[in-house]
Amino acid sequence: MFNRFMLVVVFVPLAIILIALAVANREPVAFTLDPFNPGNPALTLKLPLFIFLFLALAVGMIVGSMATWVKQGRYRKLARQRGVEAENLRQAVSRAPQAPALPKPTA
């Protein structure tokens, strides 16, 4: 239910805004990688502006995801260590001799 709410409230308006940006920014713009000679055609891309906007969005999402993954590494390591410890304890319990059942008290 929450996923559908997020889809309707967040992603649908975001998609509408992105489509409007793409339609409004169809004109080709020059993106140059040479700051000293901006007219150099070998290092200049002419693409619609919305492509550059979408590429910037994608790169930001990838960099943010990688930063989150790196930052949470210690928690994944701790979870692996505790998983190994839990498995060792399970094996130790299963190998331990079973204690005889206690007799039921009579009242």
All heavy atoms as an XYZ file, in Angstrom:
828
protein
N       0.820     -1.187      0.000
C       0.000      0.000      0.000
C       0.869      1.259      0.000
O       0.610      2.192     -0.731
C      -0.928     -0.049      1.220
C      -1.874      1.092      1.298
S      -3.052      0.978     -0.048
C      -3.927      2.462      0.137
N       1.936      1.254      0.824
C       2.828      2.402      0.905
C       3.558      2.609     -0.419
O       3.783      3.744     -0.836
C       3.819      2.230      2.053
C       4.745      3.393      2.218
C       4.290      4.595      2.721
C       6.072      3.296      1.846
C       5.131      5.675      2.858
C       6.929      4.367      1.980
C       6.457      5.561      2.488
N       3.919      1.506     -1.095
C       4.608      1.612     -2.378
C       3.726      2.291     -3.412
O       4.196      3.115     -4.198
C       5.031      0.235     -2.876
C       6.142     -0.341     -2.038
O       6.860      0.389     -1.369
N       6.271     -1.647     -2.053
N       2.465      1.941     -3.455
C       1.544      2.567     -4.406
C       1.380      4.052     -4.066
O       1.321      4.893     -4.953
C       0.196      1.863     -4.381
C      -0.760      2.417     -5.423
C      -1.961      1.555     -5.632
N      -1.668      0.182     -5.954
C      -1.416     -0.272     -7.188
N      -1.424      0.557     -8.188
N      -1.179     -1.540     -7.397
N       1.321      4.375     -2.787
C       1.221      5.774     -2.364
C       2.437      6.564     -2.836
O       2.311      7.666     -3.373
C       1.088      5.838     -0.835
C       1.081      7.234     -0.291
C      -0.041      8.038     -0.412
C       2.199      7.749      0.349
C      -0.055      9.325      0.091
C       2.199      9.030      0.845
C       1.061      9.825      0.718
N       3.636      5.989     -2.646
C       4.859      6.652     -3.087
C       4.851      6.829     -4.604
O       5.275      7.859     -5.113
C       6.095      5.852     -2.661
C       6.376      5.929     -1.176
S       6.757      7.593     -0.642
C       8.308      7.848     -1.461
N       4.373      5.838     -5.317
C       4.315      5.918     -6.772
C       3.420      7.064     -7.212
O       3.802      7.866     -8.060
C       3.808      4.592     -7.346
C       3.647      4.550     -8.860
C       5.018      4.501     -9.505
C       2.824      3.373     -9.265
N       2.260      7.156     -6.617
C       1.296      8.177     -7.036
C       1.716      9.569     -6.574
O       1.666     10.526     -7.343
C      -0.113      7.827     -6.512
C      -1.091      8.953     -6.755
C      -0.597      6.546     -7.167
N       2.154      9.699     -5.348
C       2.424     11.016     -4.779
C       3.777     11.587     -5.214
O       3.903     12.795     -5.415
C       2.330     10.963     -3.240
C       2.809     12.242     -2.592
C       0.910     10.669     -2.821
N       4.774     10.741     -5.387
C       6.114     11.244     -5.680
C       6.495     11.042     -7.142
O       6.876     11.986     -7.837
C       7.152     10.566     -4.758
C       8.557     10.987     -5.120
C       6.864     10.913     -3.309
N       6.396      9.821     -7.616
C       6.966      9.512     -8.916
C       6.125     10.000    -10.096
O       6.686     10.384    -11.120
C       7.234      8.009     -9.027
C       8.290      7.544     -8.079
C       8.027      6.543     -7.161
C       9.551      8.114     -8.078
C       8.995      6.120     -6.277
C      10.529      7.704     -7.197
C      10.240      6.698     -6.296
N       4.835     10.022     -9.984
C       4.007     10.507    -11.095
C       4.229     12.011    -11.315
O       4.489     12.428    -12.454
C       2.521     10.145    -10.872
C       1.641     10.849    -11.879
C       2.330      8.636    -10.943
N       4.176     12.853    -10.276
C       4.479     14.274    -10.519
C       5.919     14.493    -11.005
O       6.162     15.355    -11.858
C       4.263     14.940     -9.162
C       3.346     14.031     -8.438
C       3.676     12.654     -8.907
N       6.865     13.712    -10.480
C       8.245     13.831    -10.927
C       8.362     13.476    -12.407
O       9.059     14.159    -13.167
C       9.151     12.934    -10.084
C      10.636     13.015    -10.367
C      11.151     14.411    -10.096
C      11.375     12.002     -9.512
N       7.674     12.434    -12.833
C       7.692     12.052    -14.252
C       7.078     13.146    -15.112
O       7.593     13.458    -16.194
C       6.950     10.736    -14.437
N       6.006     13.751    -14.657
C       5.370     14.834    -15.416
C       6.326     16.015    -15.545
O       6.459     16.607    -16.627
C       4.042     15.246    -14.748
C       3.022     14.112    -14.896
C       3.509     16.542    -15.340
C       1.768     14.298    -14.081
N       7.006     16.364    -14.479
C       7.961     17.472    -14.516
C       9.116     17.158    -15.466
O       9.536     18.002    -16.268
C       8.470     17.803    -13.102
C       7.346     18.405    -12.272
C       9.667     18.734    -13.146
C       7.660     18.533    -10.797
N       9.636     15.929    -15.403
C      10.738     15.560    -16.287
C      10.318     15.551    -17.750
O      11.086     15.971    -18.625
C      11.304     14.195    -15.878
C      12.084     14.173    -14.578
C      12.493     12.753    -14.234
C      13.302     15.067    -14.659
N       9.129     15.094    -18.040
C       8.637     15.117    -19.419
C       8.471     16.555    -19.892
O       8.835     16.893    -21.031
C       7.327     14.317    -19.525
C       7.603     12.833    -19.337
C       6.644     14.563    -20.864
C       6.374     11.973    -19.171
N       7.956     17.423    -19.032
C       7.816     18.836    -19.400
C       9.180     19.472    -19.656
O       9.344     20.251    -20.607
C       7.073     19.595    -18.302
N      10.179     19.145    -18.849
C      11.536     19.650    -19.076
C      12.084     19.158    -20.400
O      12.739     19.905    -21.129
C      12.467     19.209    -17.943
C      12.481     20.064    -16.697
C      13.324     19.408    -15.622
C      13.023     21.432    -17.003
N      11.859     17.885    -20.710
C      12.364     17.317    -21.956
C      11.726     18.000    -23.161
O      12.400     18.284    -24.155
C      12.110     15.822    -21.986
N      10.441     18.271    -23.089
C       9.754     18.921    -24.207
C      10.204     20.376    -24.348
O      10.410     20.872    -25.458
C       8.225     18.823    -24.020
C       7.486     19.687    -25.014
C       7.782     17.375    -24.127
N      10.393     21.059    -23.246
C      10.763     22.467    -23.284
C      12.228     22.684    -23.664
O      12.590     23.757    -24.135
C      10.492     23.115    -21.931
N      13.079     21.687    -23.477
C      14.515     21.843    -23.716
C      14.997     20.917    -24.830
O      15.962     20.185    -24.671
C      15.293     21.567    -22.427
C      15.004     22.594    -21.367
O      15.288     23.746    -21.552
N      14.397     22.155    -20.284
N      14.347     20.987    -25.976
C      14.710     20.132    -27.104
C      15.799     20.725    -27.973
O      16.361     20.042    -28.812
C      13.489     19.859    -27.968
C      12.460     18.999    -27.299
C      11.313     18.781    -28.211
N      10.624     20.075    -28.350
C       9.586     20.288    -29.096
N       9.101     19.328    -29.832
N       9.018     21.463    -29.157
N      16.100     21.991    -27.780
C      17.108     22.647    -28.612
C      18.497     22.099    -28.310
O      18.849     21.894    -27.148
C      17.093     24.155    -28.346
C      15.783     24.821    -28.678
C      15.442     24.718    -30.151
O      16.344     24.863    -30.990
O      14.263     24.466    -30.446
N      19.309     21.869    -29.342
C      20.673     21.389    -29.083
C      21.534     22.484    -28.454
O      21.445     23.655    -28.825
C      21.207     21.014    -30.463
C      20.173     21.354    -31.447
C      18.987     21.903    -30.747
N      22.332     22.081    -27.507
C      23.276     22.999    -26.858
C      24.668     22.392    -26.975
O      24.820     21.175    -27.083
C      22.920     23.254    -25.373
C      21.613     23.988    -25.243
C      22.902     21.978    -24.589
N      25.660     23.239    -26.942
C      27.043     22.775    -27.047
C      27.596     22.549    -25.646
O      27.501     23.410    -24.776
C      27.879     23.795    -27.801
N      28.183     21.396    -25.453
C      28.850     21.063    -24.192
C      30.297     20.781    -24.548
O      30.599     19.825    -25.255
C      28.191     19.839    -23.554
C      28.837     19.411    -22.275
C      28.628     20.106    -21.106
C      29.663     18.299    -22.237
C      29.210     19.716    -19.924
C      30.259     17.894    -21.062
C      30.035     18.603    -19.902
N      31.193     21.629    -24.100
C      32.592     21.481    -24.468
C      33.417     21.026    -23.274
O      33.152     21.405    -22.134
C      33.158     22.790    -25.049
O      34.483     22.559    -25.496
C      33.129     23.914    -24.041
N      34.398     20.206    -23.569
C      35.281     19.689    -22.524
C      36.632     20.409    -22.521
O      37.517     20.031    -21.775
C      35.495     18.189    -22.716
C      34.233     17.345    -22.607
C      34.520     15.908    -23.011
C      33.672     17.390    -21.208
N      36.780     21.401    -23.383
C      38.025     22.152    -23.486
C      37.766     23.604    -23.075
O      37.261     24.401    -23.867
C      38.556     22.098    -24.922
C      39.945     22.689    -25.043
O      40.497     23.157    -24.028
O      40.493     22.678    -26.173
N      38.090     23.979    -21.842
C      37.787     25.346    -21.386
C      38.662     26.408    -22.052
O      38.313     27.575    -22.074
C      38.034     25.296    -19.883
C      38.991     24.179    -19.699
C      38.706     23.185    -20.787
N      39.803     26.023    -22.617
C      40.710     26.997    -23.201
C      40.401     27.269    -24.671
O      40.763     28.318    -25.192
C      42.157     26.533    -23.041
C      42.521     26.323    -21.598
C      42.739     25.057    -21.112
C      42.606     27.402    -20.726
C      43.052     24.853    -19.778
C      42.921     27.207    -19.391
C      43.147     25.932    -18.916
N      39.745     26.322    -25.341
C      39.357     26.507    -26.741
C      37.935     25.989    -26.908
O      37.728     24.873    -27.384
C      40.337     25.772    -27.660
C      40.061     26.031    -29.119
O      39.261     26.906    -29.462
N      40.712     25.277    -29.975
N      36.934     26.773    -26.528
C      35.554     26.280    -26.563
C      35.055     25.935    -27.953
O      34.098     25.203    -28.112
C      34.729     27.418    -25.972
C      35.680     28.407    -25.435
C      37.029     28.102    -25.971
N      35.698     26.410    -28.987
C      35.258     26.122    -30.341
C      35.828     24.837    -30.905
O      35.574     24.508    -32.065
N      36.613     24.106    -30.134
C      37.238     22.868    -30.611
C      36.157     21.822    -30.869
O      35.520     21.336    -29.932
C      38.236     22.372    -29.569
C      39.027     21.183    -30.045
O      38.811     20.663    -31.138
N      39.964     20.751    -29.218
N      35.927     21.443    -32.127
C      34.842     20.493    -32.411
C      35.140     19.075    -31.946
O      34.216     18.285    -31.769
C      34.716     20.553    -33.940
C      36.030     21.043    -34.428
C      36.588     21.904    -33.330
N      36.401     18.747    -31.712
C      36.734     17.387    -31.275
C      36.273     17.132    -29.849
O      35.977     15.995    -29.484
C      38.234     17.158    -31.394
N      36.221     18.174    -29.045
C      35.845     18.017    -27.634
C      34.517     18.696    -27.316
O      34.271     19.095    -26.178
C      36.946     18.577    -26.736
C      38.294     17.859    -26.828
C      39.339     18.588    -26.005
C      38.165     16.428    -26.362
N      33.653     18.844    -28.307
C      32.367     19.498    -28.105
C      31.241     18.554    -28.506
O      31.305     17.935    -29.572
C      32.278     20.791    -28.931
O      33.341     21.652    -28.538
C      30.964     21.494    -28.702
N      30.254     18.437    -27.649
C      29.062     17.643    -27.937
C      27.895     18.590    -28.150
O      27.705     19.529    -27.367
C      28.725     16.718    -26.765
C      29.699     15.607    -26.428
C      29.310     14.980    -25.099
C      29.678     14.567    -27.515
N      27.108     18.344    -29.180
C      25.878     19.125    -29.405
C      24.714     18.156    -29.263
O      24.495     17.318    -30.130
C      25.892     19.762    -30.784
C      26.816     20.956    -30.868
C      26.590     21.706    -32.136
C      25.824     22.853    -31.833
N      25.784     24.101    -32.014
N      24.035     18.265    -28.143
C      22.886     17.416    -27.849
C      21.781     18.274    -27.243
O      22.051     19.367    -26.727
C      23.274     16.310    -26.862
C      24.277     15.274    -27.343
C      24.705     14.395    -26.186
C      23.692     14.436    -28.456
N      20.550     17.785    -27.259
C      19.474     18.523    -26.577
C      19.766     18.654    -25.076
O      20.360     17.758    -24.466
C      18.240     17.671    -26.831
C      18.569     16.872    -28.029
C      20.049     16.651    -27.988
N      19.345     19.759    -24.517
C      19.640     20.044    -23.114
C      19.064     18.986    -22.181
O      19.695     18.626    -21.174
C      19.104     21.428    -22.737
C      19.359     21.885    -21.311
C      20.854     21.966    -21.038
C      18.700     23.216    -21.047
N      17.888     18.436    -22.499
C      17.290     17.471    -21.585
C      18.142     16.208    -21.456
O      18.118     15.554    -20.414
C      15.851     17.135    -21.984
C      15.708     16.254    -23.187
C      15.686     14.878    -23.057
C      15.578     16.800    -24.454
C      15.545     14.065    -24.153
C      15.427     16.003    -25.554
C      15.418     14.619    -25.412
N      18.922     15.878    -22.485
C      19.812     14.716    -22.375
C      20.891     14.984    -21.331
O      21.204     14.123    -20.507
C      20.409     14.358    -23.747
C      19.304     13.814    -24.643
C      21.542     13.344    -23.600
C      19.730     13.465    -26.039
N      21.449     16.196    -21.357
C      22.441     16.553    -20.343
C      21.823     16.566    -18.942
O      22.457     16.135    -17.970
C      23.075     17.906    -20.650
C      23.950     17.894    -21.872
C      23.667     18.712    -22.935
C      25.043     17.059    -21.949
C      24.464     18.706    -24.066
C      25.850     17.030    -23.068
C      25.559     17.854    -24.141
N      20.583     17.015    -18.840
C      19.903     17.008    -17.536
C      19.697     15.582    -17.036
O      19.958     15.275    -15.864
C      18.557     17.732    -17.632
C      18.595     19.229    -17.884
C      17.190     19.763    -18.110
C      19.256     19.940    -16.736
N      19.249     14.701    -17.918
C      19.031     13.307    -17.517
C      20.352     12.617    -17.181
O      20.415     11.808    -16.245
C      18.291     12.536    -18.601
C      16.843     12.914    -18.739
C      16.156     12.605    -19.894
C      16.163     13.575    -17.741
C      14.813     12.945    -20.040
C      14.835     13.925    -17.867
C      14.158     13.611    -19.018
N      21.410     12.909    -17.942
C      22.714     12.330    -17.629
C      23.214     12.796    -16.266
O      23.764     12.007    -15.493
C      23.729     12.684    -18.717
C      23.589     11.948    -20.030
C      24.567     12.493    -21.055
C      23.796     10.460    -19.838
N      23.017     14.081    -15.973
C      23.430     14.604    -14.664
C      22.632     13.927    -13.546
O      23.193     13.585    -12.495
C      23.240     16.113    -14.618
N      21.344     13.714    -13.770
C      20.511     13.029    -12.784
C      20.991     11.597    -12.571
O      21.121     11.129    -11.435
C      19.046     13.040    -13.226
C      18.053     12.317    -12.332
C      17.906     13.048    -11.008
C      16.715     12.186    -13.022
N      21.279     10.895    -13.664
C      21.736      9.499    -13.568
C      23.084      9.412    -12.864
O      23.284      8.554    -11.995
C      21.819      8.882    -14.960
N      24.010     10.298    -13.216
C      25.327     10.288    -12.565
C      25.176     10.590    -11.081
O      25.814      9.948    -10.228
C      26.282     11.290    -13.251
C      27.540     11.510    -12.428
C      26.646     10.786    -14.640
N      24.321     11.533    -10.730
C      24.090     11.850     -9.316
C      23.520     10.680     -8.553
O      23.915     10.416     -7.408
N      22.594      9.957     -9.174
C      22.009      8.792     -8.509
C      23.049      7.696     -8.316
O      23.106      7.053     -7.259
C      20.820      8.265     -9.310
C      19.615      9.180     -9.244
S      18.268      8.676    -10.316
C      17.913      7.054     -9.728
N      23.897      7.479     -9.310
C      24.930      6.441     -9.210
C      25.953      6.808     -8.149
O      26.316      5.972     -7.304
C      25.593      6.219    -10.577
C      24.598      5.547    -11.528
C      26.856      5.373    -10.446
C      25.036      5.511    -12.961
N      26.408      8.051     -8.147
C      27.395      8.488     -7.151
C      26.793      8.428     -5.749
O      27.445      7.964     -4.801
C      27.918      9.902     -7.488
C      28.730     10.479     -6.343
C      28.753      9.856     -8.752
N      25.562      8.853     -5.598
C      24.902      8.784     -4.287
C      24.719      7.356     -3.805
O      24.920      7.062     -2.621
N      24.354      6.461     -4.712
C      24.202      5.052     -4.345
C      25.533      4.448     -3.917
O      25.596      3.700     -2.941
C      23.630      4.255     -5.514
O      22.351      4.717     -5.840
N      26.579      4.776     -4.655
C      27.901      4.255     -4.291
C      28.354      4.800     -2.950
O      28.921      4.059     -2.126
C      28.914      4.590     -5.383
C      28.729      3.778     -6.639
S      29.775      4.256     -8.034
C      31.363      4.453     -7.318
N      28.109      6.078     -2.689
C      28.500      6.664     -1.409
C      27.740      6.004     -0.257
O      28.322      5.711      0.793
C      28.245      8.174     -1.419
N      26.461      5.746     -0.460
C      25.668      5.074      0.571
C      26.177      3.665      0.800
O      26.312      3.215      1.941
C      24.184      5.043      0.153
O      23.743      6.379     -0.024
C      23.335      4.361      1.204
N      26.489      2.947     -0.282
C      26.969      1.574     -0.174
C      28.285      1.531      0.589
O      28.488      0.690      1.462
C      27.129      0.970     -1.564
C      27.508     -0.455     -1.560
C      26.699     -1.526     -1.324
C      28.812     -0.986     -1.783
N      27.417     -2.686     -1.402
C      28.723     -2.381     -1.685
C      30.042     -0.409     -2.069
C      29.815     -3.212     -1.853
C      31.134     -1.237     -2.241
C      31.011     -2.613     -2.125
N      29.201      2.462      0.285
C      30.494      2.507      0.973
C      30.301      2.864      2.444
O      30.911      2.259      3.333
C      31.446      3.504      0.278
C      32.668      3.795      1.132
C      31.854      2.974     -1.081
N      29.432      3.824      2.716
C      29.225      4.269      4.101
C      28.605      3.167      4.968
O      28.887      3.064      6.153
C      28.348      5.510      4.118
C      28.227      6.136      5.484
C      27.562      7.477      5.398
C      27.342      8.041      6.770
N      28.356      8.986      7.166
N      27.767      2.326      4.374
C      27.112      1.268      5.133
C      27.924     -0.021      5.177
O      27.457     -1.030      5.692
C      25.735      0.990      4.544
C      24.787      2.136      4.724
C      23.463      1.901      4.052
O      23.290      0.952      3.298
N      22.506      2.768      4.305
N      29.144      0.004      4.682
C      29.983     -1.190      4.649
C      30.244     -1.783      6.018
O      30.249     -3.001      6.189
N      30.434     -0.939      7.005
C      30.729     -1.469      8.343
C      29.534     -2.234      8.916
O      29.703     -3.199      9.648
C      31.158     -0.352      9.276
C      30.102      0.683      9.519
C      30.576      1.725     10.514
N      29.588      2.794     10.584
C      29.883      4.046     10.760
N      31.132      4.413     10.893
N      28.933      4.942     10.821
N      28.317     -1.810      8.552
C      27.139     -2.518      9.045
C      26.985     -3.870      8.360
O      26.586     -4.847      8.987
C      25.878     -1.670      8.833
C      25.959     -0.344      9.545
C      26.008      0.841      8.831
C      26.014     -0.276     10.926
C      26.102      2.056      9.479
C      26.101      0.932     11.582
C      26.147      2.102     10.852
O      26.246      3.303     11.499
N      27.325     -3.933      7.069
C      27.286     -5.219      6.372
C      28.334     -6.165      6.940
O      28.081     -7.356      7.123
C      27.508     -5.019      4.865
C      26.333     -4.379      4.160
C      26.490     -4.441      2.655
N      27.752     -3.911      2.188
C      27.995     -2.629      1.958
N      27.049     -1.743      2.151
N      29.177     -2.239      1.519
N      29.521     -5.638      7.258
C      30.581     -6.461      7.844
C      30.152     -6.986      9.213
O      30.340     -8.170      9.522
C      31.861     -5.638      7.976
C      33.016     -6.408      8.561
C      34.255     -5.534      8.651
C      35.397     -6.298      9.277
N      36.583     -5.450      9.451
N      29.552     -6.131     10.018
C      29.075     -6.540     11.336
C      27.986     -7.602     11.211
O      27.971     -8.580     11.968
C      28.554     -5.324     12.109
C      28.086     -5.566     13.543
C      29.237     -6.061     14.400
C      27.499     -4.289     14.111
N      27.099     -7.454     10.243
C      26.034     -8.445     10.030
C      26.627     -9.785      9.612
O      26.163    -10.842     10.059
C      25.048     -7.949      8.984
N      27.642     -9.770      8.746
C      28.302    -11.029      8.357
C      28.962    -11.695      9.563
O      28.841    -12.907      9.755
C      29.360    -10.763      7.280
C      28.816    -10.615      5.893
C      29.932    -10.653      4.859
N      30.976     -9.668      5.092
C      30.972     -8.425      4.622
N      29.953     -8.007      3.903
N      31.965     -7.605      4.874
N      29.658    -10.897     10.379
C      30.321    -11.452     11.559
C      29.310    -12.063     12.525
O      29.515    -13.159     13.051
C      31.136    -10.374     12.273
C      32.358     -9.925     11.527
C      33.030     -8.734     12.184
O      32.463     -8.072     13.048
N      34.256     -8.457     11.754
N      28.221    -11.371     12.747
C      27.200    -11.892     13.667
C      26.499    -13.107     13.087
O      26.098    -14.000     13.827
C      26.203    -10.796     14.016
C      26.844     -9.754     14.914
C      25.874     -8.754     15.420
N      26.552     -7.829     16.321
C      26.013     -6.734     16.774
N      24.777     -6.406     16.445
N      26.693     -5.950     17.582
N      26.351    -13.157     11.777
C      25.772    -14.336     11.136
C      26.661    -15.552     11.317
O      26.174    -16.656     11.615
N      27.967    -15.372     11.149
C      28.911    -16.473     11.369
C      28.880    -16.898     12.823
O      28.874    -18.100     13.138
C      30.337    -16.046     10.934
C      31.376    -17.035     11.422
C      30.407    -15.883      9.427
N      28.848    -15.940     13.731
C      28.791    -16.251     15.159
C      27.512    -17.010     15.507
O      27.547    -18.000     16.254
C      28.873    -14.959     15.969
C      28.865    -15.174     17.471
C      28.916    -13.845     18.227
O      29.305    -12.824     17.645
O      28.550    -13.861     19.417
N      26.388    -16.598     14.947
C      25.124    -17.288     15.213
C      25.159    -18.710     14.666
O      24.682    -19.647     15.319
C      23.962    -16.515     14.597
N      25.732    -18.879     13.481
C      25.828    -20.231     12.909
C      26.736    -21.117     13.752
O      26.431    -22.289     13.992
C      26.343    -20.158     11.471
C      26.366    -21.483     10.766
C      24.986    -22.113     10.677
O      23.985    -21.394     10.558
O      24.925    -23.361     10.750
N      27.833    -20.569     14.258
C      28.721    -21.341     15.139
C      27.999    -21.751     16.419
O      28.161    -22.879     16.904
C      29.971    -20.538     15.475
C      30.891    -20.377     14.278
O      30.805    -21.135     13.311
N      31.760    -19.382     14.332
N      27.212    -20.848     16.985
C      26.463    -21.167     18.198
C      25.399    -22.234     17.917
O      25.183    -23.132     18.740
C      25.817    -19.909     18.776
C      26.793    -18.899     19.396
C      26.072    -17.621     19.755
C      27.477    -19.503     20.608
N      24.735    -22.159     16.748
C      23.745    -23.186     16.399
C      24.401    -24.560     16.298
O      23.865    -25.551     16.760
C      23.080    -22.847     15.058
C      21.993    -21.841     15.152
C      21.237    -21.739     13.824
N      20.606    -20.452     13.740
C      21.022    -19.428     13.010
N      22.070    -19.549     12.241
N      20.387    -18.286     13.031
N      25.572    -24.596     15.667
C      26.268    -25.872     15.539
C      26.721    -26.387     16.898
O      26.661    -27.595     17.161
C      27.459    -25.726     14.599
C      27.063    -25.536     13.153
C      28.263    -25.283     12.251
O      29.392    -25.259     12.709
N      27.992    -25.093     10.969
N      27.163    -25.481     17.772
C      27.593    -25.903     19.106
C      26.417    -26.453     19.898
O      26.553    -27.450     20.619
C      28.225    -24.728     19.853
N      25.257    -25.853     19.768
C      24.074    -26.317     20.484
C      23.630    -27.667     19.933
O      23.239    -28.560     20.690
C      22.937    -25.272     20.393
C      21.605    -25.849     20.835
C      23.287    -24.059     21.240
N      23.696    -27.849     18.633
C      23.246    -29.121     18.056
C      24.206    -30.253     18.388
O      23.811    -31.410     18.446
C      23.082    -28.994     16.536
O      24.351    -28.806     15.929
N      25.479    -29.968     18.628
C      26.453    -31.004     18.992
C      26.468    -31.287     20.485
O      26.988    -32.301     20.915
C      27.850    -30.573     18.564
C      28.096    -30.761     17.089
C      29.475    -30.366     16.759
N      29.447    -28.885     16.723
C      30.488    -28.113     16.583
N      31.671    -28.622     16.482
N      30.363    -26.809     16.545
N      25.929    -30.397     21.284
C      25.957    -30.581     22.731
C      25.063    -31.763     23.112
O      24.014    -31.986     22.500
C      25.468    -29.311     23.434
N      25.490    -32.557     24.107
C      24.643    -33.683     24.543
C      23.345    -33.150     25.138
O      23.317    -32.127     25.815
C      25.486    -34.404     25.587
C      26.501    -33.401     26.033
C      26.706    -32.451     24.893
N      22.280    -33.866     24.834
C      20.973    -33.468     25.335
C      20.846    -33.859     26.803
O      21.189    -34.962     27.201
C      19.862    -34.151     24.528
C      19.845    -33.737     23.071
C      19.469    -32.281     22.888
O      18.699    -31.736     23.663
N      20.045    -31.646     21.874
N      20.357    -32.944     27.595
C      20.151    -33.224     29.018
C      18.910    -34.104     29.138
O      17.951    -33.945     28.379
C      19.953    -31.921     29.779
N      18.921    -35.043     30.070
C      17.734    -35.875     30.241
C      16.556    -35.016     30.689
O      16.710    -34.025     31.390
C      18.131    -36.889     31.306
C      19.283    -36.266     32.021
C      19.958    -35.365     31.024
N      15.394    -35.431     30.283
C      14.190    -34.704     30.634
C      13.956    -34.820     32.139
O      14.129    -35.884     32.733
C      13.006    -35.231     29.871
N      13.564    -33.743     32.757
C      13.280    -33.754     34.180
C      11.929    -34.421     34.427
O      10.997    -34.268     33.639
C      13.239    -32.320     34.722
C      14.573    -31.552     34.643
C      14.348    -30.106     35.070
C      15.599    -32.215     35.534
N      11.822    -35.193     35.525
C      10.524    -35.808     35.813
C       9.491    -34.744     36.158
O       9.808    -33.700     36.715
C      10.804    -36.712     37.000
C      12.069    -36.213     37.584
C      12.823    -35.520     36.491
N       8.249    -35.034     35.791
C       7.187    -34.094     36.084
C       6.900    -34.109     37.579
O       6.821    -35.170     38.189
C       5.934    -34.464     35.312
C       6.097    -34.279     33.818
C       4.811    -34.578     33.107
C       4.999    -34.406     31.617
N       3.810    -34.707     30.874
N       6.742    -32.916     38.170
C       6.451    -32.902     39.613
C       5.028    -33.387     39.866
O       4.114    -33.136     39.104
C       6.606    -31.419     39.982
C       6.482    -30.672     38.712
C       6.895    -31.592     37.616
N       4.886    -34.129     40.948
C       3.567    -34.612     41.346
C       3.055    -33.720     42.463
O       3.763    -33.408     43.403
C       3.624    -36.063     41.812
O       4.572    -36.145     42.864
C       4.005    -36.965     40.674
N       1.852    -33.346     42.357
C       1.307    -32.453     43.374
C       0.288    -33.154     44.217
O      -0.361    -34.056     43.993
C       0.701    -31.232     42.742
